[in-house]
Amino acid sequence: MKIKSFIRLLSWLLCLILMLSTLTGCVSGGGGEATDTGKTEAGEYRVNVSSYRLIRPVGASELLIEQTTRLKKAIDAKAGAGIEYLTDRAGKPEGDPEEACEILVGATDRSLSSDAFASLGGKQVFSLTLVGKSIVIATANEALTEYAVDCFIEKYLSGESTDGYFDVPADLAYTSAEFSPVTLVSSSVAEYSIIYPFGSNENMMQVWLDFKNEIDKLTGERFVMSYEDDKIPSDMTYDKEKKEILLGNTAEPETAEALAELAPDEYGIFKIGNKICAVGHTKVTSALAAKKLTVMIAATKMTDSAGKVDLSLFCDEPRIWKYEGYFSEAPKFTAGSYAGALDCDDDVLATYYDATNKADFDAYCASLEASGFVKYSSSDLGGNLFASYKGSKGNIHISLDPKSGRTKVLTEKSTLHLAPIVEGETFEKIAEPSVTILTLSYSADNTNGLGLIFRLSDGSFLIYDGGFSADGETVMNALNELNVTDKKPVVRMWLLTHMHGDHVRAFAAFSSNHAKDIELDYVVCNSAGAYYDEDKAGIATPDKIRKYVQAFSGAKMIKVHDGTVMQFADAKVEILQTQEALYPHIENLGFGNDTSVVSRVTLGGQTVILPGDLQVTGGNALCATYGDYLKSDIVQISHHGSIKYPTTVDFYRLVDAKYAFFPGSAQRFSENSSTPENKFIISRVGLQNVLVADGGNITLNLPYIK
C-alpha cells in the first residue's frame, strides 16, 4: 500500500472512531474526573445531561407535568446544560431498555416504569432507582410525585452547578417511608367541608368557588362538600373536631397556627388536627395555596366499578412553597413584632412591623447598605421617615410612622423603575406656573371625572388623570393652548390616581391618538391587585397601562410609593399615600377608590393637595399619618363630592385650604353640596372660592390669590 493511501485510510479510521465515540457518549464509562456517563472512581454514577432525556407519560395530570417541569429546571441548573424533555410517545429507544439514557417520571410506557411500580407492592410510597443507565422515579400514587421530585432534587441536584453532569449513587435503590393519605371523599360522599373567610370580596370569592367547583367536577356531583364562610352563628360554638378544609385567612385558630409557620413570601398546606389549611400571608399566596391544593387532590382521584369517586390528600408534613414572584433577597427586618403582609400587585410585597422606632429604622437602613444596597432617596414628611434603596436584583422601600410605631418594608424586583428624583435640575423660566382644571365630557349619566394640567415655569407639564375617552382630545387641546414653545408639549409626569374609567380612559385614548404629539417622560401610578380592588374589572390594569405607555417614545412607567418626593423644574410632587398605607383595612375594601395615589404639588409658592377618589378608609389613614402636615392652599374635593362614598371631614379640617375645586359637573355639585363633608369644605373656603370643573377650562396662575 502506498504511504499516501495508508495515511488517508488511517485518517478515515480515526474520524470513524471519533464519530462512534460521540454517538456512544451515553455508554462510555468515565473516570473520577470525566463528565461522561458511567461509574466514577468514587463509586458514584455520573449522568451526562447532554446524552439523557427526561420522559413523562402522555396524558399526565397537571401535578405530574408541573413536577417534571420543575425537575427539568433543577437538572438544567445543576448541570449548566439543558436536558431534553419529552413525552413517552415522542420516541422510544430500541434495544435493551436498561441501556437507554432516560430519566423516567411517573407511569410512562417504558417497561422499567411498570416494573418499578410493581415493586412498590401497593404501599403508598415512592422509589428512586438506577436500572442500567436509566433513572426511574415511580410513585404508588401520582400525588406523591412532588415528594419524589423534592427528594431527588435535595439529594442529587443541590449545591453548585457542574459542567454538564450530576451524580447519583451507583447502587441507587431508594424507597420512601409509607405515607398516610387523608380521605376527603369516599365513594362520592364527602368527609370534609369547605370554609372560607367571611367578607371575602368578589374576586376572592371566585377563588374559593373555583376550588369547590373543581371538587364537584372531580366527583361528578354538585355541592359534594358543604361550602360556607367562617362566621359562627351566635347560637353555635367553634367545633375543632369538625373535618374542614380552611381556604385562606379564616378566623379559625388552625389558620393562625399555619400562618405562624410561613414567611411572608410563602404559602402552604397544613393538616392540623381535623383541619386542612391552605393559606399564605397575602391574598395572592392564599389563592396559590388553594390552587395547589386542588392540583394535589386531583392527582389522587380513584373511580370504582360503580363510578364512585375517592379523593384524598397526602400531607403527612406541612407542604410549604415560596412564591418566586416576590423579591426576597433583602435582609430580614427583625425588630418589633410582625403585623402582616400585603400583595401590592406587580409582585410588590409589603410587610408590616409594630412596636418599632427610629433606631430600628436606622438599623435596617444600615443593614441594607452593608448588604450592598445603595440609598436612592429619602424623605421626612411631617415626621414620617421614608427611604428607598436600589440593589442589582431588586429595590427596597422602608418607612416609619413614629406615632403608631409601625414600620413598613416594601420589596420589588428591579424590573420596576424607581421614581425619578430630579432635585436641583436647572431650568429657564419661560412661563407663568399654573394649574388648569379641565372641563370634561360631562353628561346626565357621567357627572364625575378628574382632569388637571400643571404648567411649570420651564413650560413643561404635569398631568393628573384626564377623564373619559372623549377627554383625550380635551387634554391635547389644553396642552396646545398652554404651550409657550414652538415645539411639542413636554409632559414630565402623567399621574393616574387610580384605575377607574373616569380617571384613566382619557390616557388610553390619548396614547392611541396623540402619543407622537407630545414628549412624555413618566407615567406614575400604583394599582392595587384584583384580589384587593373588587371593582377593578377590565377598565385598566398595570399590563394595559404598560401597553399604553409603550406608545410614547422613551416614556417609563413608575409604580410609585408613599414618601417619594419628585422635583420637576420648580414643581415639587410629594406622594403622601398609596395603597400600602391602608393595611389591614385594604383586606376588605369594597371599592378601589381608597387605593388612590394621594399627592401634593408645590408650585408658584402654593400647595395643591390631590386625594383622587379617597373615601373614609383612606381619609382616616391619611389623617392619622400626617395630621397638620396636610395643610395646603388648594384642595381637590375628593371623589367628586360623592354622597354615598365621601372622604372625611377631618381631612378637609386638617388641610385647611383657602380654595377648593370640584372635579365634576355643575349638576353634580348642586346635587351633592349639602352633604356634611361638602358643606364643611364649602363653608370653610367660601362658596365663591369653590371652582367647579364645568363650563369651560379654568386656568389659575400660581400663586392664586382672589
Rosetta blueprint (number, residue, H / E / L):
1 M L
2 K L
3 I H
4 K H
5 S H
6 F H
7 I H
8 R H
9 L H
10 L H
11 S H
12 W H
13 L H
14 L H
15 C H
16 L H
17 I H
18 L H
19 M H
20 L H
21 S H
22 T H
23 L H
24 T L
25 G L
26 C L
27 V L
28 S L
29 G L
30 G L
31 G L
32 G L
33 E L
34 A L
35 T L
36 D L
37 T L
38 G E
39 K E
40 T L
41 E L
42 A L
43 G L
44 E E
45 Y E
46 R E
47 V E
48 N E
49 V H
50 S H
51 S H
52 Y L
53 R E
54 L E
55 I E
56 R E
57 P L
58 V L
59 G L
60 A L
61 S L
62 E H
63 L H
64 L H
65 I H
66 E H
67 Q H
68 T H
69 T H
70 R H
71 L H
72 K H
73 K H
74 A H
75 I H
76 D H
77 A H
78 K H
79 A H
80 G L
81 A L
82 G L
83 I L
84 E E
85 Y E
86 L E
87 T E
88 D H
89 R H
90 A H
91 G L
92 K L
93 P L
94 E L
95 G L
96 D L
97 P H
98 E H
99 E H
100 A L
101 C L
102 E E
103 I E
104 L E
105 V E
106 G L
107 A L
108 T L
109 D L
110 R L
111 S H
112 L H
113 S H
114 S H
115 D H
116 A H
117 F H
118 A H
119 S H
120 L L
121 G L
122 G L
123 K L
124 Q L
125 V L
126 F E
127 S E
128 L E
129 T E
130 L E
131 V E
132 G L
133 K L
134 S E
135 I E
136 V E
137 I E
138 A E
139 T E
140 A L
141 N L
142 E H
143 A H
144 L H
145 T H
146 E H
147 Y H
148 A H
149 V H
150 D H
151 C H
152 F H
153 I H
154 E H
155 K H
156 Y H
157 L L
158 S L
159 G L
160 E L
161 S L
162 T L
163 D L
164 G L
165 Y E
166 F E
167 D E
168 V E
169 P E
170 A L
171 D L
172 L L
173 A E
174 Y E
175 T E
176 S L
177 A L
178 E L
179 F L
180 S L
181 P L
182 V E
183 T E
184 L E
185 V E
186 S E
187 S L
188 S L
189 V E
190 A E
191 E L
192 Y L
193 S E
194 I E
195 I E
196 Y E
197 P L
198 F L
199 G L
200 S L
201 N L
202 E H
203 N H
204 M H
205 M H
206 Q H
207 V H
208 W H
209 L H
210 D H
211 F H
212 K H
213 N H
214 E H
215 I H
216 D H
217 K H
218 L H
219 T H
220 G L
221 E L
222 R L
223 F L
224 V L
225 M L
226 S L
227 Y E
228 E E
229 D E
230 D L
231 K L
232 I L
233 P L
234 S L
235 D L
236 M L
237 T L
238 Y L
239 D L
240 K L
241 E L
242 K L
243 K L
244 E E
245 I E
246 L E
247 L E
248 G L
249 N L
250 T L
251 A L
252 E L
253 P H
254 E H
255 T H
256 A H
257 E H
258 A H
259 L H
260 A L
261 E L
262 L L
263 A L
264 P L
265 D L
266 E E
267 Y E
268 G E
269 I E
270 F E
271 K E
272 I E
273 G L
274 N L
275 K E
276 I E
277 C E
278 A E
279 V E
280 G E
281 H L
282 T L
283 K H
284 V H
285 T H
286 S H
287 A H
288 L H
289 A H
290 A H
291 K H
292 K H
293 L H
294 T H
295 V H
296 M H
297 I H
298 A H
299 A L
300 T L
301 K L
302 M E
303 T E
304 D L
305 S L
306 A L
307 G L
308 K L
309 V E
310 D E
311 L E
312 S E
313 L E
314 F L
315 C L
316 D L
317 E L
318 P L
319 R E
320 I E
321 W E
322 K E
323 Y L
324 E L
325 G L
326 Y L
327 F L
328 S L
329 E L
330 A L
331 P L
332 K L
333 F L
334 T L
335 A L
336 G L
337 S E
338 Y E
339 A E
340 G E
341 A E
342 L E
343 D E
344 C L
345 D L
346 D L
347 D L
348 V L
349 L E
350 A E
351 T E
352 Y E
353 Y E
354 D E
355 A L
356 T L
357 N L
358 K H
359 A H
360 D H
361 F H
362 D H
363 A H
364 Y H
365 C H
366 A H
367 S H
368 L H
369 E H
370 A H
371 S L
372 G L
373 F L
374 V E
375 K E
376 Y E
377 S E
378 S E
379 S E
380 D E
381 L E
382 G L
383 G L
384 N E
385 L E
386 F E
387 A E
388 S E
389 Y E
390 K E
391 G L
392 S L
393 K L
394 G E
395 N E
396 I E
397 H E
398 I E
399 S E
400 L E
401 D E
402 P L
403 K L
404 S L
405 G L
406 R E
407 T E
408 K E
409 V E
410 L E
411 T E
412 E E
413 K E
414 S L
415 T L
416 L L
417 H E
418 L L
419 A L
420 P L
421 I L
422 V L
423 E L
424 G L
425 E L
426 T L
427 F L
428 E L
429 K L
430 I L
431 A L
432 E L
433 P L
434 S E
435 V E
436 T E
437 I E
438 L L
439 T L
440 L L
441 S L
442 Y L
443 S L
444 A L
445 D L
446 N L
447 T L
448 N L
449 G L
450 L L
451 G E
452 L E
453 I E
454 F E
455 R E
456 L L
457 S L
458 D L
459 G L
460 S L
461 F E
462 L E
463 I E
464 Y E
465 D E
466 G L
467 G L
468 F L
469 S L
470 A L
471 D H
472 G H
473 E H
474 T H
475 V H
476 M H
477 N H
478 A H
479 L H
480 N H
481 E H
482 L H
483 N L
484 V L
485 T L
486 D L
487 K L
488 K L
489 P L
490 V E
491 V E
492 R E
493 M E
494 W E
495 L E
496 L L
497 T L
498 H L
499 M L
500 H L
501 G H
502 D H
503 H H
504 V H
505 R H
506 A H
507 F H
508 A H
509 A H
510 F H
511 S H
512 S H
513 N H
514 H L
515 A H
516 K H
517 D H
518 I L
519 E E
520 L E
521 D E
522 Y E
523 V E
524 V E
525 C E
526 N L
527 S L
528 A L
529 G L
530 A L
531 Y L
532 Y L
533 D L
534 E L
535 D L
536 K L
537 A L
538 G L
539 I L
540 A L
541 T L
542 P H
543 D H
544 K H
545 I H
546 R H
547 K H
548 Y H
549 V H
550 Q L
551 A L
552 F L
553 S L
554 G L
555 A L
556 K E
557 M E
558 I E
559 K E
560 V L
561 H L
562 D L
563 G L
564 T L
565 V E
566 M E
567 Q E
568 F E
569 A L
570 D L
571 A E
572 K E
573 V E
574 E E
575 I E
576 L E
577 Q E
578 T L
579 Q H
580 E H
581 A H
582 L H
583 Y L
584 P L
585 H H
586 I H
587 E H
588 N H
589 L L
590 G L
591 F L
592 G L
593 N H
594 D H
595 T H
596 S L
597 V L
598 V E
599 S E
600 R E
601 V E
602 T E
603 L E
604 G L
605 G L
606 Q E
607 T E
608 V E
609 I E
610 L E
611 P L
612 G L
613 D L
614 L L
615 Q L
616 V H
617 T H
618 G H
619 G H
620 N H
621 A H
622 L H
623 C H
624 A H
625 T H
626 Y H
627 G H
628 D H
629 Y H
630 L H
631 K L
632 S L
633 D L
634 I E
635 V E
636 Q E
637 I L
638 S H
639 H H
640 H H
641 G H
642 S L
643 I L
644 K L
645 Y L
646 P L
647 T L
648 T L
649 V H
650 D H
651 F H
652 Y H
653 R H
654 L H
655 V H
656 D L
657 A L
658 K L
659 Y E
660 A E
661 F E
662 F E
663 P L
664 G L
665 S L
666 A H
667 Q H
668 R H
669 F H
670 S H
671 E H
672 N H
673 S L
674 S L
675 T L
676 P H
677 E H
678 N H
679 K H
680 F H
681 I H
682 I H
683 S H
684 R H
685 V H
686 G L
687 L H
688 Q H
689 N H
690 V E
691 L E
692 V E
693 A L
694 D L
695 G L
696 G L
697 N L
698 I E
699 T E
700 L E
701 N E
702 L L
703 P L
704 Y L
705 I L
706 K L
